[in-house]
């Protein structure tokens, strides 16, 4: 959803999100070797964001956007790491991102020739 005026567009967006994340654990210390392990989990959640886009010319725009994604909590296991393999490790994952970009629009509505 957005609001356009002159050559500017302010907008808000929302929707679903998912991520395939690999968690790694290195359990070795100077005193004892517990091992290392990794676990890959696909989680889902939601994303919401706001942005501002400005048309520099008829074909070039620039955009600034902020997004926040919440992928909830997951339980991660590390079966190959001693001592930790019987523990439940809960992880809450959120992602905040800022994006600055430049876009080019191919073809379409170019300048209108004068008659």
PDB file as gemmi writes it, atoms N, CA and C in Angstrom:
CRYST1    1.000    1.000    1.000  90.00  90.00  90.00 P 1                      
ATOM      1  N   UNK A   1       0.852  -1.143   0.000  1.00  0.00           N  
ATOM      2  CA  UNK A   1       0.000   0.000   0.000  1.00  0.00           C  
ATOM      3  C   UNK A   1       0.911   1.223   0.000  1.00  0.00           C  
ATOM      4  N   UNK A   2       0.553   2.232  -0.795  1.00  0.00           N  
ATOM      5  CA  UNK A   2       1.405   3.404  -0.859  1.00  0.00           C  
ATOM      6  C   UNK A   2       0.654   4.654  -1.254  1.00  0.00           C  
ATOM      7  N   UNK A   3       1.385   5.746  -1.215  1.00  0.00           N  
ATOM      8  CA  UNK A   3       0.852   7.048  -1.590  1.00  0.00           C  
ATOM      9  C   UNK A   3       1.874   7.723  -2.495  1.00  0.00           C  
ATOM     10  N   UNK A   4       1.431   8.118  -3.688  1.00  0.00           N  
ATOM     11  CA  UNK A   4       2.329   8.755  -4.655  1.00  0.00           C  
ATOM     12  C   UNK A   4       1.982  10.230  -4.799  1.00  0.00           C  
ATOM     13  N   UNK A   5       3.007  11.055  -4.908  1.00  0.00           N  
ATOM     14  CA  UNK A   5       2.851  12.466  -5.209  1.00  0.00           C  
ATOM     15  C   UNK A   5       4.056  12.904  -6.020  1.00  0.00           C  
ATOM     16  N   UNK A   6       3.799  13.723  -7.005  1.00  0.00           N  
ATOM     17  CA  UNK A   6       4.830  14.199  -7.918  1.00  0.00           C  
ATOM     18  C   UNK A   6       5.680  13.016  -8.392  1.00  0.00           C  
ATOM     19  N   UNK A   7       6.958  12.965  -8.076  1.00  0.00           N  
ATOM     20  CA  UNK A   7       7.846  11.878  -8.514  1.00  0.00           C  
ATOM     21  C   UNK A   7       8.211  10.947  -7.359  1.00  0.00           C  
ATOM     22  N   UNK A   8       7.451  11.001  -6.247  1.00  0.00           N  
ATOM     23  CA  UNK A   8       7.763  10.226  -5.049  1.00  0.00           C  
ATOM     24  C   UNK A   8       6.688   9.192  -4.760  1.00  0.00           C  
ATOM     25  N   UNK A   9       7.095   8.117  -4.098  1.00  0.00           N  
ATOM     26  CA  UNK A   9       6.180   7.064  -3.666  1.00  0.00           C  
ATOM     27  C   UNK A   9       6.599   6.625  -2.272  1.00  0.00           C  
ATOM     28  N   UNK A  10       5.717   6.803  -1.291  1.00  0.00           N  
ATOM     29  CA  UNK A  10       5.931   6.281   0.060  1.00  0.00           C  
ATOM     30  C   UNK A  10       5.037   5.054   0.193  1.00  0.00           C  
ATOM     31  N   UNK A  11       5.563   3.986   0.779  1.00  0.00           N  
ATOM     32  CA  UNK A  11       4.778   2.753   0.833  1.00  0.00           C  
ATOM     33  C   UNK A  11       5.067   1.959   2.099  1.00  0.00           C  
ATOM     34  N   UNK A  12       4.126   1.081   2.426  1.00  0.00           N  
ATOM     35  CA  UNK A  12       4.264   0.118   3.514  1.00  0.00           C  
ATOM     36  C   UNK A  12       3.923  -1.242   2.938  1.00  0.00           C  
ATOM     37  N   UNK A  13       4.536  -2.282   3.488  1.00  0.00           N  
ATOM     38  CA  UNK A  13       4.276  -3.627   2.982  1.00  0.00           C  
ATOM     39  C   UNK A  13       4.286  -4.611   4.136  1.00  0.00           C  
ATOM     40  N   UNK A  14       3.623  -5.736   3.936  1.00  0.00           N  
ATOM     41  CA  UNK A  14       3.579  -6.793   4.937  1.00  0.00           C  
ATOM     42  C   UNK A  14       3.345  -8.118   4.224  1.00  0.00           C  
ATOM     43  N   UNK A  15       3.808  -9.187   4.838  1.00  0.00           N  
ATOM     44  CA  UNK A  15       3.604 -10.496   4.238  1.00  0.00           C  
ATOM     45  C   UNK A  15       4.301 -11.588   5.017  1.00  0.00           C  
ATOM     46  N   UNK A  16       4.395 -12.734   4.389  1.00  0.00           N  
ATOM     47  CA  UNK A  16       5.035 -13.885   5.006  1.00  0.00           C  
ATOM     48  C   UNK A  16       6.530 -13.894   4.743  1.00  0.00           C  
ATOM     49  N   UNK A  17       7.257 -14.596   5.610  1.00  0.00           N  
ATOM     50  CA  UNK A  17       8.712 -14.710   5.461  1.00  0.00           C  
ATOM     51  C   UNK A  17       9.139 -16.116   5.852  1.00  0.00           C  
ATOM     52  N   UNK A  18      10.210 -16.585   5.250  1.00  0.00           N  
ATOM     53  CA  UNK A  18      10.798 -17.851   5.667  1.00  0.00           C  
ATOM     54  C   UNK A  18      12.293 -17.799   5.405  1.00  0.00           C  
ATOM     55  N   UNK A  19      13.013 -18.600   6.184  1.00  0.00           N  
ATOM     56  CA  UNK A  19      14.473 -18.634   6.056  1.00  0.00           C  
ATOM     57  C   UNK A  19      14.955 -20.053   6.312  1.00  0.00           C  
ATOM     58  N   UNK A  20      15.968 -20.451   5.598  1.00  0.00           N  
ATOM     59  CA  UNK A  20      16.638 -21.731   5.799  1.00  0.00           C  
ATOM     60  C   UNK A  20      17.983 -21.394   6.449  1.00  0.00           C  
ATOM     61  N   UNK A  21      18.080 -21.594   7.769  1.00  0.00           N  
ATOM     62  CA  UNK A  21      19.223 -21.136   8.545  1.00  0.00           C  
ATOM     63  C   UNK A  21      20.045 -22.314   9.043  1.00  0.00           C  
ATOM     64  N   UNK A  22      21.369 -22.197   8.947  1.00  0.00           N  
ATOM     65  CA  UNK A  22      22.274 -23.199   9.499  1.00  0.00           C  
ATOM     66  C   UNK A  22      22.882 -22.643  10.778  1.00  0.00           C  
ATOM     67  N   UNK A  23      22.668 -23.350  11.877  1.00  0.00           N  
ATOM     68  CA  UNK A  23      23.238 -22.994  13.168  1.00  0.00           C  
ATOM     69  C   UNK A  23      24.451 -23.877  13.408  1.00  0.00           C  
ATOM     70  N   UNK A  24      25.561 -23.284  13.847  1.00  0.00           N  
ATOM     71  CA  UNK A  24      26.791 -24.040  14.091  1.00  0.00           C  
ATOM     72  C   UNK A  24      27.232 -23.851  15.537  1.00  0.00           C  
ATOM     73  N   UNK A  25      27.798 -24.926  16.108  1.00  0.00           N  
ATOM     74  CA  UNK A  25      28.304 -24.880  17.472  1.00  0.00           C  
ATOM     75  C   UNK A  25      29.689 -25.513  17.494  1.00  0.00           C  
ATOM     76  N   UNK A  26      30.651 -24.801  18.043  1.00  0.00           N  
ATOM     77  CA  UNK A  26      32.014 -25.299  18.204  1.00  0.00           C  
ATOM     78  C   UNK A  26      32.244 -25.424  19.704  1.00  0.00           C  
ATOM     79  N   UNK A  27      32.215 -26.652  20.216  1.00  0.00           N  
ATOM     80  CA  UNK A  27      32.231 -26.892  21.659  1.00  0.00           C  
ATOM     81  C   UNK A  27      33.594 -27.160  22.251  1.00  0.00           C  
ATOM     82  N   UNK A  28      34.656 -26.945  21.517  1.00  0.00           N  
ATOM     83  CA  UNK A  28      35.993 -27.227  22.041  1.00  0.00           C  
ATOM     84  C   UNK A  28      36.511 -26.062  22.865  1.00  0.00           C  
ATOM     85  N   UNK A  29      37.170 -26.383  23.969  1.00  0.00           N  
ATOM     86  CA  UNK A  29      37.845 -25.385  24.791  1.00  0.00           C  
ATOM     87  C   UNK A  29      39.306 -25.796  24.911  1.00  0.00           C  
ATOM     88  N   UNK A  30      40.092 -25.013  25.621  1.00  0.00           N  
ATOM     89  CA  UNK A  30      41.492 -25.377  25.844  1.00  0.00           C  
ATOM     90  C   UNK A  30      41.613 -26.626  26.713  1.00  0.00           C  
ATOM     91  N   UNK A  31      40.598 -26.880  27.565  1.00  0.00           N  
ATOM     92  CA  UNK A  31      40.672 -27.995  28.502  1.00  0.00           C  
ATOM     93  C   UNK A  31      40.053 -29.282  27.965  1.00  0.00           C  
ATOM     94  N   UNK A  32      39.040 -29.189  27.143  1.00  0.00           N  
ATOM     95  CA  UNK A  32      38.305 -30.391  26.713  1.00  0.00           C  
ATOM     96  C   UNK A  32      37.769 -30.207  25.298  1.00  0.00           C  
ATOM     97  N   UNK A  33      37.721 -31.308  24.567  1.00  0.00           N  
ATOM     98  CA  UNK A  33      37.183 -31.279  23.207  1.00  0.00           C  
ATOM     99  C   UNK A  33      35.788 -31.896  23.220  1.00  0.00           C  
ATOM    100  N   UNK A  34      34.785 -31.075  23.036  1.00  0.00           N  
ATOM    101  CA  UNK A  34      33.399 -31.548  23.017  1.00  0.00           C  
ATOM    102  C   UNK A  34      32.902 -31.803  21.602  1.00  0.00           C  
ATOM    103  N   UNK A  35      33.607 -31.305  20.608  1.00  0.00           N  
ATOM    104  CA  UNK A  35      33.210 -31.505  19.220  1.00  0.00           C  
ATOM    105  C   UNK A  35      32.560 -30.281  18.617  1.00  0.00           C  
ATOM    106  N   UNK A  36      32.133 -30.453  17.404  1.00  0.00           N  
ATOM    107  CA  UNK A  36      31.442 -29.384  16.691  1.00  0.00           C  
ATOM    108  C   UNK A  36      30.243 -29.988  15.989  1.00  0.00           C  
ATOM    109  N   UNK A  37      29.260 -29.152  15.732  1.00  0.00           N  
ATOM    110  CA  UNK A  37      28.067 -29.638  15.055  1.00  0.00           C  
ATOM    111  C   UNK A  37      27.326 -28.505  14.384  1.00  0.00           C  
ATOM    112  N   UNK A  38      26.427 -28.881  13.508  1.00  0.00           N  
ATOM    113  CA  UNK A  38      25.583 -27.890  12.853  1.00  0.00           C  
ATOM    114  C   UNK A  38      24.214 -28.503  12.620  1.00  0.00           C  
ATOM    115  N   UNK A  39      23.241 -27.636  12.510  1.00  0.00           N  
ATOM    116  CA  UNK A  39      21.867 -28.055  12.304  1.00  0.00           C  
ATOM    117  C   UNK A  39      21.197 -27.022  11.410  1.00  0.00           C  
ATOM    118  N   UNK A  40      20.491 -27.485  10.389  1.00  0.00           N  
ATOM    119  CA  UNK A  40      19.807 -26.586   9.454  1.00  0.00           C  
ATOM    120  C   UNK A  40      18.303 -26.695   9.673  1.00  0.00           C  
ATOM    121  N   UNK A  41      17.661 -25.545   9.845  1.00  0.00           N  
ATOM    122  CA  UNK A  41      16.227 -25.503  10.120  1.00  0.00           C  
ATOM    123  C   UNK A  41      15.581 -24.457   9.220  1.00  0.00           C  
ATOM    124  N   UNK A  42      14.443 -24.801   8.654  1.00  0.00           N  
ATOM    125  CA  UNK A  42      13.642 -23.843   7.894  1.00  0.00           C  
ATOM    126  C   UNK A  42      12.542 -23.332   8.812  1.00  0.00           C  
ATOM    127  N   UNK A  43      12.476 -22.016   8.981  1.00  0.00           N  
ATOM    128  CA  UNK A  43      11.461 -21.425   9.846  1.00  0.00           C  
ATOM    129  C   UNK A  43      10.662 -20.399   9.051  1.00  0.00           C  
ATOM    130  N   UNK A  44       9.467 -20.123   9.542  1.00  0.00           N  
ATOM    131  CA  UNK A  44       8.611 -19.157   8.853  1.00  0.00           C  
ATOM    132  C   UNK A  44       8.068 -18.150   9.843  1.00  0.00           C  
ATOM    133  N   UNK A  45       7.613 -17.026   9.321  1.00  0.00           N  
ATOM    134  CA  UNK A  45       7.072 -15.964  10.160  1.00  0.00           C  
ATOM    135  C   UNK A  45       6.487 -14.868   9.301  1.00  0.00           C  
ATOM    136  N   UNK A  46       6.724 -13.633   9.685  1.00  0.00           N  
ATOM    137  CA  UNK A  46       6.132 -12.493   8.983  1.00  0.00           C  
ATOM    138  C   UNK A  46       7.183 -11.422   8.749  1.00  0.00           C  
ATOM    139  N   UNK A  47       6.878 -10.529   7.815  1.00  0.00           N  
ATOM    140  CA  UNK A  47       7.749  -9.388   7.516  1.00  0.00           C  
ATOM    141  C   UNK A  47       6.876  -8.154   7.311  1.00  0.00           C  
ATOM    142  N   UNK A  48       7.382  -7.005   7.765  1.00  0.00           N  
ATOM    143  CA  UNK A  48       6.710  -5.728   7.545  1.00  0.00           C  
ATOM    144  C   UNK A  48       7.784  -4.696   7.230  1.00  0.00           C  
ATOM    145  N   UNK A  49       7.442  -3.743   6.387  1.00  0.00           N  
ATOM    146  CA  UNK A  49       8.438  -2.748   6.018  1.00  0.00           C  
ATOM    147  C   UNK A  49       7.814  -1.465   5.507  1.00  0.00           C  
ATOM    148  N   UNK A  50       8.665  -0.447   5.405  1.00  0.00           N  
ATOM    149  CA  UNK A  50       8.272   0.849   4.853  1.00  0.00           C  
ATOM    150  C   UNK A  50       9.372   1.297   3.899  1.00  0.00           C  
ATOM    151  N   UNK A  51       8.998   2.121   2.931  1.00  0.00           N  
ATOM    152  CA  UNK A  51       9.995   2.581   1.982  1.00  0.00           C  
ATOM    153  C   UNK A  51       9.603   3.881   1.322  1.00  0.00           C  
ATOM    154  N   UNK A  52      10.589   4.453   0.658  1.00  0.00           N  
ATOM    155  CA  UNK A  52      10.390   5.682  -0.102  1.00  0.00           C  
ATOM    156  C   UNK A  52      11.135   5.525  -1.420  1.00  0.00           C  
ATOM    157  N   UNK A  53      10.430   5.727  -2.532  1.00  0.00           N  
ATOM    158  CA  UNK A  53      11.037   5.647  -3.861  1.00  0.00           C  
ATOM    159  C   UNK A  53      10.845   6.984  -4.567  1.00  0.00           C  
ATOM    160  N   UNK A  54      11.889   7.416  -5.270  1.00  0.00           N  
ATOM    161  CA  UNK A  54      11.842   8.703  -5.953  1.00  0.00           C  
ATOM    162  C   UNK A  54      12.320   8.520  -7.389  1.00  0.00           C  
ATOM    163  N   UNK A  55      11.567   9.047  -8.351  1.00  0.00           N  
ATOM    164  CA  UNK A  55      11.926   8.968  -9.764  1.00  0.00           C  
ATOM    165  C   UNK A  55      12.892  10.089 -10.104  1.00  0.00           C  
ATOM    166  N   UNK A  56      14.131   9.722 -10.385  1.00  0.00           N  
ATOM    167  CA  UNK A  56      15.143  10.705 -10.779  1.00  0.00           C  
ATOM    168  C   UNK A  56      14.891  11.186 -12.206  1.00  0.00           C  
ATOM    169  N   UNK A  57      14.525  10.250 -13.101  1.00  0.00           N  
ATOM    170  CA  UNK A  57      14.148  10.532 -14.485  1.00  0.00           C  
ATOM    171  C   UNK A  57      12.960   9.637 -14.800  1.00  0.00           C  
ATOM    172  N   UNK A  58      12.552   9.579 -16.065  1.00  0.00           N  
ATOM    173  CA  UNK A  58      11.462   8.681 -16.440  1.00  0.00           C  
ATOM    174  C   UNK A  58      11.869   7.215 -16.347  1.00  0.00           C  
ATOM    175  N   UNK A  59      13.156   6.905 -16.389  1.00  0.00           N  
ATOM    176  CA  UNK A  59      13.611   5.525 -16.337  1.00  0.00           C  
ATOM    177  C   UNK A  59      14.393   5.172 -15.068  1.00  0.00           C  
ATOM    178  N   UNK A  60      14.946   6.129 -14.362  1.00  0.00           N  
ATOM    179  CA  UNK A  60      15.772   5.859 -13.189  1.00  0.00           C  
ATOM    180  C   UNK A  60      15.046   6.263 -11.915  1.00  0.00           C  
ATOM    181  N   UNK A  61      15.055   5.350 -10.923  1.00  0.00           N  
ATOM    182  CA  UNK A  61      14.513   5.661  -9.600  1.00  0.00           C  
ATOM    183  C   UNK A  61      15.539   5.268  -8.544  1.00  0.00           C  
ATOM    184  N   UNK A  62      15.392   5.855  -7.382  1.00  0.00           N  
ATOM    185  CA  UNK A  62      16.190   5.456  -6.234  1.00  0.00           C  
ATOM    186  C   UNK A  62      15.224   5.077  -5.118  1.00  0.00           C  
ATOM    187  N   UNK A  63      15.642   4.140  -4.267  1.00  0.00           N  
ATOM    188  CA  UNK A  63      14.745   3.626  -3.240  1.00  0.00           C  
ATOM    189  C   UNK A  63      15.499   3.455  -1.920  1.00  0.00           C  
ATOM    190  N   UNK A  64      14.804   3.758  -0.821  1.00  0.00           N  
ATOM    191  CA  UNK A  64      15.294   3.487   0.523  1.00  0.00           C  
ATOM    192  C   UNK A  64      14.201   2.693   1.224  1.00  0.00           C  
ATOM    193  N   UNK A  65      14.568   1.560   1.841  1.00  0.00           N  
ATOM    194  CA  UNK A  65      13.561   0.684   2.432  1.00  0.00           C  
ATOM    195  C   UNK A  65      14.069   0.073   3.726  1.00  0.00           C  
ATOM    196  N   UNK A  66      13.185  -0.047   4.723  1.00  0.00           N  
ATOM    197  CA  UNK A  66      13.475  -0.726   5.983  1.00  0.00           C  
ATOM    198  C   UNK A  66      12.504  -1.889   6.115  1.00  0.00           C  
ATOM    199  N   UNK A  67      13.013  -3.073   6.466  1.00  0.00           N  
ATOM    200  CA  UNK A  67      12.184  -4.254   6.676  1.00  0.00           C  
ATOM    201  C   UNK A  67      12.512  -4.888   8.018  1.00  0.00           C  
ATOM    202  N   UNK A  68      11.486  -5.415   8.689  1.00  0.00           N  
ATOM    203  CA  UNK A  68      11.659  -6.186   9.918  1.00  0.00           C  
ATOM    204  C   UNK A  68      10.980  -7.530   9.712  1.00  0.00           C  
ATOM    205  N   UNK A  69      11.724  -8.616   9.911  1.00  0.00           N  
ATOM    206  CA  UNK A  69      11.174  -9.964   9.784  1.00  0.00           C  
ATOM    207  C   UNK A  69      11.282 -10.662  11.140  1.00  0.00           C  
ATOM    208  N   UNK A  70      10.220 -11.340  11.535  1.00  0.00           N  
ATOM    209  CA  UNK A  70      10.206 -12.123  12.766  1.00  0.00           C  
ATOM    210  C   UNK A  70       9.931 -13.572  12.383  1.00  0.00           C  
ATOM    211  N   UNK A  71      10.913 -14.435  12.616  1.00  0.00           N  
ATOM    212  CA  UNK A  71      10.800 -15.844  12.232  1.00  0.00           C  
ATOM    213  C   UNK A  71      10.495 -16.744  13.420  1.00  0.00           C  
ATOM    214  N   UNK A  72      10.121 -16.163  14.538  1.00  0.00           N  
ATOM    215  CA  UNK A  72       9.701 -16.929  15.702  1.00  0.00           C  
ATOM    216  C   UNK A  72      10.849 -17.654  16.390  1.00  0.00           C  
ATOM    217  N   UNK A  73      10.483 -18.598  17.235  1.00  0.00           N  
ATOM    218  CA  UNK A  73      11.457 -19.389  17.983  1.00  0.00           C  
ATOM    219  C   UNK A  73      11.496 -20.808  17.441  1.00  0.00           C  
ATOM    220  N   UNK A  74      12.687 -21.386  17.418  1.00  0.00           N  
ATOM    221  CA  UNK A  74      12.871 -22.766  16.996  1.00  0.00           C  
ATOM    222  C   UNK A  74      13.756 -23.474  18.023  1.00  0.00           C  
ATOM    223  N   UNK A  75      13.630 -24.795  18.081  1.00  0.00           N  
ATOM    224  CA  UNK A  75      14.481 -25.614  18.931  1.00  0.00           C  
ATOM    225  C   UNK A  75      15.540 -26.243  18.050  1.00  0.00           C  
ATOM    226  N   UNK A  76      16.801 -26.026  18.423  1.00  0.00           N  
ATOM    227  CA  UNK A  76      17.923 -26.503  17.626  1.00  0.00           C  
ATOM    228  C   UNK A  76      18.644 -27.592  18.407  1.00  0.00           C  
ATOM    229  N   UNK A  77      18.912 -28.695  17.749  1.00  0.00           N  
ATOM    230  CA  UNK A  77      19.675 -29.764  18.407  1.00  0.00           C  
ATOM    231  C   UNK A  77      21.029 -29.918  17.722  1.00  0.00           C  
ATOM    232  N   UNK A  78      22.009 -30.312  18.506  1.00  0.00           N  
ATOM    233  CA  UNK A  78      23.363 -30.563  18.015  1.00  0.00           C  
ATOM    234  C   UNK A  78      23.767 -31.971  18.456  1.00  0.00           C  
ATOM    235  N   UNK A  79      23.285 -33.018  17.768  1.00  0.00           N  
ATOM    236  CA  UNK A  79      23.523 -34.391  18.224  1.00  0.00           C  
ATOM    237  C   UNK A  79      24.988 -34.819  18.204  1.00  0.00           C  
ATOM    238  N   UNK A  80      25.838 -34.152  17.463  1.00  0.00           N  
ATOM    239  CA  UNK A  80      27.237 -34.585  17.372  1.00  0.00           C  
ATOM    240  C   UNK A  80      28.145 -33.917  18.399  1.00  0.00           C  
ATOM    241  N   UNK A  81      27.599 -33.047  19.259  1.00  0.00           N  
ATOM    242  CA  UNK A  81      28.410 -32.351  20.264  1.00  0.00           C  
ATOM    243  C   UNK A  81      28.097 -32.943  21.637  1.00  0.00           C  
ATOM    244  N   UNK A  82      29.122 -33.565  22.277  1.00  0.00           N  
ATOM    245  CA  UNK A  82      28.924 -34.175  23.593  1.00  0.00           C  
ATOM    246  C   UNK A  82      28.406 -33.147  24.584  1.00  0.00           C  
ATOM    247  N   UNK A  83      27.702 -33.587  25.575  1.00  0.00           N  
ATOM    248  CA  UNK A  83      27.090 -32.804  26.641  1.00  0.00           C  
ATOM    249  C   UNK A  83      25.934 -31.956  26.106  1.00  0.00           C  
ATOM    250  N   UNK A  84      26.141 -31.283  25.008  1.00  0.00           N  
ATOM    251  CA  UNK A  84      25.093 -30.420  24.442  1.00  0.00           C  
ATOM    252  C   UNK A  84      24.039 -31.252  23.715  1.00  0.00           C  
ATOM    253  N   UNK A  85      24.388 -32.486  23.285  1.00  0.00           N  
ATOM    254  CA  UNK A  85      23.465 -33.268  22.463  1.00  0.00           C  
ATOM    255  C   UNK A  85      22.160 -33.610  23.170  1.00  0.00           C  
ATOM    256  N   UNK A  86      22.131 -33.601  24.490  1.00  0.00           N  
ATOM    257  CA  UNK A  86      20.890 -33.899  25.208  1.00  0.00           C  
ATOM    258  C   UNK A  86      20.168 -32.627  25.647  1.00  0.00           C  
ATOM    259  N   UNK A  87      20.727 -31.481  25.355  1.00  0.00           N  
ATOM    260  CA  UNK A  87      20.137 -30.209  25.759  1.00  0.00           C  
ATOM    261  C   UNK A  87      19.222 -29.664  24.665  1.00  0.00           C  
ATOM    262  N   UNK A  88      18.266 -28.872  25.076  1.00  0.00           N  
ATOM    263  CA  UNK A  88      17.382 -28.182  24.135  1.00  0.00           C  
ATOM    264  C   UNK A  88      17.867 -26.739  24.037  1.00  0.00           C  
ATOM    265  N   UNK A  89      18.182 -26.316  22.830  1.00  0.00           N  
ATOM    266  CA  UNK A  89      18.648 -24.957  22.593  1.00  0.00           C  
ATOM    267  C   UNK A  89      17.572 -24.220  21.810  1.00  0.00           C  
ATOM    268  N   UNK A  90      16.988 -23.197  22.423  1.00  0.00           N  
ATOM    269  CA  UNK A  90      15.947 -22.412  21.758  1.00  0.00           C  
ATOM    270  C   UNK A  90      16.578 -21.157  21.169  1.00  0.00           C  
ATOM    271  N   UNK A  91      16.189 -20.850  19.944  1.00  0.00           N  
ATOM    272  CA  UNK A  91      16.720 -19.692  19.239  1.00  0.00           C  
ATOM    273  C   UNK A  91      15.552 -18.865  18.717  1.00  0.00           C  
ATOM    274  N   UNK A  92      15.568 -17.551  18.986  1.00  0.00           N  
ATOM    275  CA  UNK A  92      14.571 -16.641  18.417  1.00  0.00           C  
ATOM    276  C   UNK A  92      15.287 -15.825  17.349  1.00  0.00           C  
ATOM    277  N   UNK A  93      14.711 -15.807  16.151  1.00  0.00           N  
ATOM    278  CA  UNK A  93      15.376 -15.140  15.038  1.00  0.00           C  
ATOM    279  C   UNK A  93      14.535 -13.985  14.513  1.00  0.00           C  
ATOM    280  N   UNK A  94      15.135 -12.794  14.518  1.00  0.00           N  
ATOM    281  CA  UNK A  94      14.544 -11.617  13.881  1.00  0.00           C  
ATOM    282  C   UNK A  94      15.613 -10.999  12.985  1.00  0.00           C  
ATOM    283  N   UNK A  95      15.152 -10.380  11.917  1.00  0.00           N  
ATOM    284  CA  UNK A  95      16.066  -9.758  10.954  1.00  0.00           C  
ATOM    285  C   UNK A  95      15.578  -8.347  10.674  1.00  0.00           C  
ATOM    286  N   UNK A  96      16.477  -7.377  10.830  1.00  0.00           N  
ATOM    287  CA  UNK A  96      16.201  -5.991  10.451  1.00  0.00           C  
ATOM    288  C   UNK A  96      17.140  -5.642   9.309  1.00  0.00           C  
ATOM    289  N   UNK A  97      16.591  -5.080   8.240  1.00  0.00           N  
ATOM    290  CA  UNK A  97      17.447  -4.740   7.098  1.00  0.00           C  
ATOM    291  C   UNK A  97      17.084  -3.373   6.536  1.00  0.00           C  
ATOM    292  N   UNK A  98      18.122  -2.684   6.088  1.00  0.00           N  
ATOM    293  CA  UNK A  98      17.983  -1.413   5.374  1.00  0.00           C  
ATOM    294  C   UNK A  98      18.484  -1.634   3.958  1.00  0.00           C  
ATOM    295  N   UNK A  99      17.774  -1.091   3.006  1.00  0.00           N  
ATOM    296  CA  UNK A  99      18.161  -1.269   1.608  1.00  0.00           C  
ATOM    297  C   UNK A  99      18.142   0.080   0.923  1.00  0.00           C  
ATOM    298  N   UNK A 100      19.213   0.362   0.227  1.00  0.00           N  
ATOM    299  CA  UNK A 100      19.314   1.562  -0.591  1.00  0.00           C  
ATOM    300  C   UNK A 100      19.604   1.082  -2.004  1.00  0.00           C  
ATOM    301  N   UNK A 101      18.812   1.497  -2.975  1.00  0.00           N  
ATOM    302  CA  UNK A 101      19.001   0.969  -4.315  1.00  0.00           C  
ATOM    303  C   UNK A 101      18.701   1.967  -5.410  1.00  0.00           C  
ATOM    304  N   UNK A 102      19.089   1.572  -6.605  1.00  0.00           N  
ATOM    305  CA  UNK A 102      18.819   2.333  -7.815  1.00  0.00           C  
ATOM    306  C   UNK A 102      18.167   1.359  -8.793  1.00  0.00           C  
ATOM    307  N   UNK A 103      17.099   1.784  -9.437  1.00  0.00           N  
ATOM    308  CA  UNK A 103      16.360   0.946 -10.379  1.00  0.00           C  
ATOM    309  C   UNK A 103      16.358   1.587 -11.760  1.00  0.00           C  
ATOM    310  N   UNK A 104      16.348   0.739 -12.778  1.00  0.00           N  
ATOM    311  CA  UNK A 104      16.211   1.215 -14.147  1.00  0.00           C  
ATOM    312  C   UNK A 104      15.007   0.523 -14.767  1.00  0.00           C  
ATOM    313  N   UNK A 105      14.125   1.293 -15.371  1.00  0.00           N  
ATOM    314  CA  UNK A 105      12.925   0.761 -16.027  1.00  0.00           C  
ATOM    315  C   UNK A 105      13.190   0.700 -17.525  1.00  0.00           C  
ATOM    316  N   UNK A 106      13.156  -0.518 -18.098  1.00  0.00           N  
ATOM    317  CA  UNK A 106      13.377  -0.708 -19.535  1.00  0.00           C  
ATOM    318  C   UNK A 106      12.104  -0.409 -20.313  1.00  0.00           C  
ATOM    319  N   UNK A 107      12.269   0.225 -21.480  1.00  0.00           N  
ATOM    320  CA  UNK A 107      11.142   0.470 -22.387  1.00  0.00           C  
ATOM    321  C   UNK A 107      10.047   1.272 -21.723  1.00  0.00           C  
ATOM    322  N   UNK A 108       8.802   0.964 -22.100  1.00  0.00           N  
ATOM    323  CA  UNK A 108       7.667   1.609 -21.465  1.00  0.00           C  
ATOM    324  C   UNK A 108       7.502   3.062 -21.870  1.00  0.00           C  
ATOM    325  N   UNK A 109       7.027   3.828 -20.930  1.00  0.00           N  
ATOM    326  CA  UNK A 109       6.704   5.234 -21.182  1.00  0.00           C  
ATOM    327  C   UNK A 109       7.944   6.098 -21.098  1.00  0.00           C  
ATOM    328  N   UNK A 110       8.458   6.445 -22.229  1.00  0.00           N  
ATOM    329  CA  UNK A 110       9.585   7.387 -22.278  1.00  0.00           C  
ATOM    330  C   UNK A 110       9.057   8.791 -22.367  1.00  0.00           C  
ATOM    331  N   UNK A 111       9.887   9.752 -22.679  1.00  0.00           N  
ATOM    332  CA  UNK A 111       9.411  11.125 -22.818  1.00  0.00           C  
ATOM    333  C   UNK A 111       8.410  11.242 -23.973  1.00  0.00           C  
ATOM    334  N   UNK A 112       7.423  12.090 -23.784  1.00  0.00           N  
ATOM    335  CA  UNK A 112       6.408  12.312 -24.813  1.00  0.00           C  
ATOM    336  C   UNK A 112       6.915  13.403 -25.751  1.00  0.00           C  
ATOM    337  N   UNK A 113       7.003  13.114 -27.059  1.00  0.00           N  
ATOM    338  CA  UNK A 113       7.501  14.133 -27.990  1.00  0.00           C  
ATOM    339  C   UNK A 113       6.511  15.281 -28.138  1.00  0.00           C  
ATOM    340  N   UNK A 114       7.029  16.487 -28.291  1.00  0.00           N  
ATOM    341  CA  UNK A 114       6.181  17.678 -28.493  1.00  0.00           C  
ATOM    342  C   UNK A 114       5.626  17.661 -29.899  1.00  0.00           C  
ATOM    343  N   UNK A 115       4.409  18.155 -30.079  1.00  0.00           N  
ATOM    344  CA  UNK A 115       3.789  18.206 -31.402  1.00  0.00           C  
ATOM    345  C   UNK A 115       3.725  19.613 -31.890  1.00  0.00           C  
TER     346      UNK A 115                                                      
END                                                                             
